[in-house]
Amino acid sequence: MNNKRVQKIMAAIGEEAGISRRLSPHKLRYTFATLSLRYGNNLEYLRLALGHSDIKTTSNSYLAASDADVVIAQRRSSPMANLYK
């Protein structure tokens, strides 16, 4: 199965599901990686799962998204942010 065929299958699945945004194999891979990190996966294990030869590739591509999650979590749990709750 080639890339074009996978893209067509994902587009059809998205249409059937009523998803207005374009689905792609890249978005699926990105979502897998960012959610894996969000839910505690080890960066080295993720590197292996994605098939990267260098951990820098994995960290440069996906760690920034994880850092954004840290900022959101910190704001949510900050004593100053919750001072008047």
C-alpha positions in Angstrom: 0.0 0.0 0.0 1.5 3.4 -1.0 1.2 6.8 0.7 -1.5 8.1 -1.7 -3.7 5.1 -0.9 -3.3 5.5 2.8 -4.2 9.2 2.5 -7.3 8.4 0.5 -8.4 5.8 3.0 -8.0 8.3 5.9 -9.8 11.0 4.0 -12.7 8.6 3.4 -12.8 7.7 7.1 -12.8 11.4 8.1 -15.7 12.1 5.7 -17.7 9.2 7.0 -17.1 10.3 10.6 -18.1 13.8 9.8 -14.7 15.3 10.6 -14.4 18.6 8.7 -10.6 18.8 9.1 -8.4 16.9 6.7 -7.0 13.7 8.1 -3.5 12.5 7.1 -1.0 9.9 8.1 1.3 12.7 9.4 -1.4 14.0 11.7 -2.1 10.5 13.0 1.7 10.1 13.7 1.9 13.5 15.3 -1.1 12.8 17.5 0.2 9.5 18.6 3.6 11.0 19.5 2.3 14.0 21.4 -0.3 11.9 23.3 2.3 9.3 24.1 4.4 12.0 25.8 1.4 13.6 27.5 0.5 10.3 29.1 4.0 9.6 30.3 5.8 7.7 27.6 9.6 7.8 27.8 11.2 9.8 25.0 13.6 7.0 24.1 10.7 4.5 23.8 8.9 7.0 21.5 12.0 7.4 19.4 12.1 3.6 18.9 8.4 3.4 18.1 8.7 6.2 15.5 11.8 4.7 13.9 14.0 7.8 14.5 17.7 7.1 14.5 18.6 10.1 16.6 16.8 11.1 19.8 17.3 14.8 18.8 14.8 14.3 15.9 12.2 13.0 18.3 12.8 15.7 20.9 12.9 18.5 18.4 9.6 17.4 16.8 7.5 16.4 19.7 8.9 17.7 23.0 7.8 21.3 22.4 4.2 20.1 22.3 4.8 18.4 25.6 6.3 21.6 27.0 3.1 23.4 26.1 1.2 20.8 28.1 3.4 21.5 31.1 2.6 25.2 30.9 -1.1 24.5 30.8 -0.8 22.1 33.8 1.2 24.5 35.8 -1.3 27.3 35.2 -4.1 25.0 36.2 -2.4 23.9 39.5 -0.6 27.2 40.3 -1.4 28.5 43.8 -1.6 32.0 42.4 -4.0 31.0 39.6 -6.3 29.3 42.1 -6.0 31.9 44.9 -9.7 33.0 44.8 -11.2 29.6 44.1 
